[in-house]
Amino acid sequence: MAETRLPITLLTGFLGAGKSTLLNAVLSDNCAGKIAVVVNEFGEVGLDHDLIEATDEEVVLMSSGCLCCSIRGDLSDTLAGLMERRESGSLDFDRIVIETTGLADPAPIRQTLIVDPYLARNTMLDGVVTLVDAINGQATLDAQFEAVSQAATADLLLISKTDLAHRRDVKALHTRLEALNPSAKILTTREAKQSPALLFGLSGMRRGSETENVLAWMTRETRAPMADPLANLSGLSQSTSKPTLSPHDARIETASMQLEAPLDDRVFDHWLDTLVAVKGPDLLRVKGIVFLKDIPTPFVFHGVQHIFDPPVPLNNWPKDDTTTRIVVIARDMTSKELERSFDMLRATKAPPQPDVFPGWQKTEQKNWP
């Protein structure tokens, strides 16, 4: 089944990281179609006035055909209002980009898109893009745990101001970000400005996603070899050494596992139920590709804290691959605690539990091959 929901990209990063400059570059390029940008205040975005064609009290229309709308009140109301005007034909756009304030935690916005019935039916989170300043990024990560959380939960990390920073500092920041978020792709904003399409199509939760796209969303290591994202920075190469963690970084732990045999659905539900019950507020992201016994189609799932997207069946998955892959990014959990939780998935039986993740049973059989 093809994806029909409108894609939404969440753009985060602390003040001064360069979100405004990146947005202007993206809005002047038509590779992703017409974009509606939702911001907190126009003054924070610094839109290029040469792009502006006309305005009303809610929406700025740019010469590229893109839109910019400020958040007026509740985010759900703002997004629903844009969607309704799109459906009525009064506005025309192909995707939405939400630009957050520097201190914003991405989790509540993710959850809004899942729990709001109208938005859940009509939109999908296409990815989280986080900018990190090459000059001030290390100090910001040391001082602000919110910045660490933004980096740890991103689908794409963009290092900005690399032309102004010493290449040694850029390399150190790149290495630190790799340790914080092993599954995110890391590029420079220069690359993103040259190819704005790199910001979109990041999520593995799209209906009808191809195998390589889902694997790319799961972990950096499963992707096909790519050009070194720092190759254009005076010969910089990626470092494989793990940096010394700051107190903030040490609060973030990432763990992943793979299981070759399909899981008993009761075992999976018991594991997820226990993890959410014990550490729900500290689950920054839980995502995976899951094979269950007696179900021919694998599922991709994703959650933040105790809120989970409806699972999406992967109808085009290769029949010879039955590997379950799960990644957990958590706050204030040790790697040993995460590994012990994975031991529950290796069990062959689970005690009776209420069905806390019933999406498997509700998935329409007609979507299965």
C-alpha positions in Angstrom: 0.0 0.0 0.0 1.5 3.3 -1.1 2.0 6.1 1.4 -0.7 8.8 1.1 -0.1 10.8 4.4 1.5 14.2 4.2 5.2 14.0 5.3 6.3 16.2 8.1 10.0 17.0 8.9 11.0 18.2 12.3 14.0 20.6 12.2 15.8 21.1 15.5 19.0 22.6 16.8 20.1 25.1 19.4 20.0 28.9 18.7 22.7 29.9 16.4 23.1 26.5 14.8 22.0 27.8 11.4 18.4 26.6 11.0 17.4 29.9 9.4 20.1 29.7 6.8 19.3 26.1 6.0 15.6 26.8 5.7 16.2 29.6 3.2 18.4 27.3 1.1 15.7 24.6 1.2 12.9 27.0 0.4 14.7 28.3 -2.7 15.1 24.8 -4.1 12.1 23.0 -5.6 13.4 19.5 -5.4 11.0 18.6 -2.6 8.0 20.4 -4.0 6.1 23.1 -2.2 6.8 23.3 1.5 4.8 24.7 4.4 7.2 25.8 7.2 5.7 26.0 10.6 7.7 28.1 13.1 7.3 29.5 16.5 8.0 33.1 15.6 8.9 34.7 12.3 11.7 36.7 13.9 13.5 33.5 14.9 13.5 32.2 11.4 14.9 35.2 9.6 13.3 34.4 6.2 14.9 35.8 3.2 12.6 38.7 2.3 13.5 38.3 -1.4 11.5 35.1 -1.3 8.3 36.7 0.0 5.6 37.4 -2.4 2.4 38.1 -0.4 1.2 37.7 3.2 -2.0 37.4 5.3 -2.3 37.3 9.0 -1.4 33.6 9.3 0.6 32.6 6.3 3.6 34.0 4.4 3.6 33.0 0.7 7.1 32.9 -1.0 7.9 33.3 -4.6 9.0 29.6 -4.7 5.4 28.7 -3.9 6.3 27.6 -0.4 4.5 28.8 2.7 5.5 29.9 6.2 3.0 29.7 9.1 3.6 30.7 12.7 2.4 28.5 15.6 -0.6 30.4 17.0 -1.7 28.5 20.0 -1.7 24.7 20.0 0.5 22.9 17.4 -2.3 20.4 16.6 -4.7 23.3 15.7 -2.0 25.0 13.6 -1.3 21.8 11.6 -4.9 20.8 11.3 -5.8 24.3 10.0 -3.1 24.1 7.4 -4.3 20.6 6.3 -7.9 21.7 6.1 -7.0 24.7 3.9 -4.9 22.4 1.7 -7.9 20.0 1.3 -10.2 22.9 0.5 -7.8 24.1 -2.2 -7.0 27.5 -0.6 -3.4 26.5 0.1 -1.1 24.2 -1.9 1.9 22.4 -0.5 3.5 19.0 -0.7 5.1 18.6 2.8 5.5 20.4 6.1 8.7 21.4 7.9 8.3 22.3 11.7 11.2 24.5 12.9 11.4 24.3 16.7 12.9 26.7 19.2 16.5 25.9 20.3 15.4 24.4 23.7 12.6 22.3 22.3 12.4 18.6 23.1 11.4 16.8 19.9 9.4 14.1 21.9 6.2 16.1 22.5 5.9 17.0 18.8 6.5 13.4 17.8 3.7 12.3 20.2 1.3 15.0 19.0 1.5 13.6 15.5 0.7 10.1 16.9 -2.0 10.7 19.4 -4.0 13.4 17.5 -6.5 11.3 15.6 -6.8 13.7 12.6 -3.0 14.2 12.3 -2.3 10.5 12.7 -4.6 9.7 9.8 -3.4 12.4 7.5 0.3 13.1 8.3 3.4 11.1 9.1 6.7 12.1 10.6 9.2 12.0 7.7 12.2 12.5 9.9 14.0 14.5 12.6 16.9 16.7 11.4 19.2 18.2 14.0 21.7 20.9 13.4 24.9 21.1 15.6 27.2 24.1 15.4 30.8 23.1 14.7 32.1 26.2 16.7 29.8 26.1 19.8 28.4 22.6 19.5 30.8 20.9 22.0 30.1 23.6 24.6 26.4 23.5 24.0 26.3 19.7 24.4 28.3 20.0 27.6 26.0 22.7 29.1 22.5 21.7 27.8 21.1 18.2 28.1 18.3 19.2 25.8 20.9 19.5 23.0 22.2 16.0 23.8 18.6 14.7 23.5 18.1 16.5 20.2 21.3 14.9 18.8 20.6 11.4 20.2 17.1 11.2 18.7 17.7 12.6 15.2 17.4 10.7 12.0 19.9 13.1 10.3 22.6 15.2 12.0 24.0 18.2 10.2 27.2 19.9 11.3 27.0 23.6 10.5 29.7 26.3 10.3 32.4 23.8 9.3 34.1 26.5 7.2 34.6 28.6 10.3 35.9 25.9 12.6 39.2 24.1 12.8 39.1 20.7 11.1 40.3 19.1 14.3 37.3 20.4 16.2 34.9 19.3 13.4 36.4 15.8 13.6 36.0 15.7 17.4 32.4 16.8 17.2 31.7 14.3 14.4 33.1 11.5 16.6 31.1 12.6 19.6 27.9 12.7 17.6 28.6 9.2 16.2 28.8 7.9 19.8 25.6 9.7 20.9 23.6 8.5 17.9 25.0 5.4 16.1 22.0 5.1 13.8 21.9 8.7 12.4 23.5 9.8 9.1 25.9 12.7 9.7 26.5 15.3 7.1 27.5 19.0 6.9 25.0 21.7 6.2 27.0 22.5 3.1 26.0 19.1 1.6 22.4 19.6 2.7 22.2 23.1 1.0 23.7 21.6 -2.2 21.2 18.7 -2.1 18.1 19.6 0.0 16.5 16.3 -0.9 18.9 14.7 1.7 16.6 16.1 4.4 13.6 14.2 3.3 12.4 10.6 3.1 14.3 9.6 6.2 11.7 7.6 8.1 11.3 3.8 7.8 7.7 4.1 8.9 6.4 5.0 5.5 3.9 2.6 3.9 5.5 0.8 1.0 9.0 1.6 2.0 11.8 -0.2 0.2 14.1 -2.5 2.1 17.2 -0.3 1.8 15.3 2.7 3.1 14.1 0.9 6.2 17.6 -0.5 6.9 19.1 2.9 6.4 16.7 4.3 9.0 17.6 1.5 11.5 21.3 1.8 11.6 24.2 3.5 9.9 26.2 0.3 9.6 23.6 -1.5 7.5 23.8 1.1 4.7 25.7 0.7 1.5 29.1 2.4 1.6 28.7 6.2 1.3 31.0 9.0 0.6 32.8 10.4 3.7 30.6 13.3 4.9 33.8 15.1 5.9 35.8 14.4 2.8 35.3 18.0 1.6 36.8 19.4 4.8 40.5 19.4 4.0 40.8 15.6 3.9 39.0 14.9 7.2 38.1 11.3 7.8 35.7 9.7 10.2 37.2 8.5 13.4 36.3 5.1 14.9 37.6 5.8 18.3 35.0 6.5 21.1 35.3 9.9 22.7 35.5 10.6 26.4 31.9 11.1 27.4 30.7 14.3 29.2 28.3 13.9 32.1 25.4 14.7 29.8 26.5 12.3 27.1 27.0 9.5 29.7 23.2 9.7 30.5 22.4 8.5 27.0 22.8 4.8 26.1 22.1 3.1 22.8 21.7 -0.6 22.5 20.7 -2.8 19.5 20.1 -6.5 18.9 19.4 -8.9 16.1 17.6 -12.2 16.3 17.4 -14.6 13.4 14.3 -16.6 14.3 10.8 -15.1 14.4 9.5 -14.1 17.8 6.5 -15.3 19.7 4.1 -12.4 19.8 3.5 -12.9 23.6 7.3 -12.7 24.1 7.5 -9.4 22.2 4.5 -7.9 23.9 5.9 -8.9 27.3 9.3 -7.3 26.5 7.8 -4.1 25.3 5.2 -3.9 28.1 7.9 -4.3 30.7 10.3 -1.8 29.1 7.6 0.9 28.8 6.3 0.2 32.3 9.8 0.4 34.0 11.5 3.1 31.9 8.8 4.7 29.8 9.7 8.4 30.5 13.3 7.7 29.7 12.8 6.0 26.3 14.0 8.6 23.8 13.4 6.2 20.9 12.6 2.5 20.4 12.5 1.3 16.8 12.8 -2.0 15.0 11.9 -4.5 12.3 10.1 -7.4 13.9 9.3 -10.9 12.6 6.6 -12.7 14.5 5.7 -16.4 14.3 2.9 -17.4 12.0 2.8 -13.9 10.4 4.4 -13.9 6.9 5.1 -10.2 6.8 7.6 -8.3 9.1 6.6 -5.1 10.7 8.5 -1.9 11.4 7.6 -0.1 14.7 8.7 3.1 16.4 7.9 4.7 19.8 8.9 7.6 22.0 8.5 7.1 25.8 5.1 5.3 26.1 3.6 6.5 22.8 4.0 4.2 19.7 3.1 4.6 16.0 0.8 2.0 14.6 3.2 -0.7 13.2 3.6 -0.8 9.4 3.8 -4.1 7.5 6.8 -4.5 5.2 5.2 -6.2 2.2 8.3 -6.0 0.0 10.7 -7.5 2.4 13.1 -10.2 1.0 11.7 -13.7 1.9 15.2 -15.0 2.8 15.7 -12.4 5.5 13.8 -13.1 8.8 16.1 -11.1 11.1 14.5 -9.0 13.8 16.4 -5.8 14.4 15.7 -3.5 17.4 17.4 -0.3 18.5 16.7 1.4 21.9 18.0 4.9 22.8 17.4 5.6 26.4 18.2 8.1 29.1 19.7 7.1 32.5 19.8 3.4 31.7 23.1 1.4 31.6 24.1 -0.8 28.8 23.8 -3.8 31.1 20.1 -2.9 31.9 19.3 -2.6 28.2 21.0 -5.9 27.4 19.1 -7.6 30.3 15.9 -6.3 28.8 16.9 -7.9 25.4 17.3 -11.2 27.2 13.5 -11.3 27.5 13.3 -11.4 23.8 15.5 -14.4 23.7 13.1 -16.3 25.9 10.9 -19.0 24.3 7.9 -18.3 26.5 6.3 -15.3 28.2 3.9 -15.1 31.2 0.3 -14.1 30.3 0.2 -10.3 29.8 -2.4 -7.8 28.7 -2.0 -6.9 25.0 -0.3 -3.5 25.2 0.7 -3.3 21.5 -2.3 -4.7 19.6 -1.3 -3.2 16.2 -0.1 -6.6 15.0 -3.6 -8.1 15.3 -5.3 -5.0 13.8 -3.2 -4.9 10.6 -5.4 -5.8 7.7 -4.7 -9.2 6.3 -5.1 -8.0 2.7 -1.8 -6.1 3.1 0.0 -9.3 3.6 1.5 -11.1 0.5 
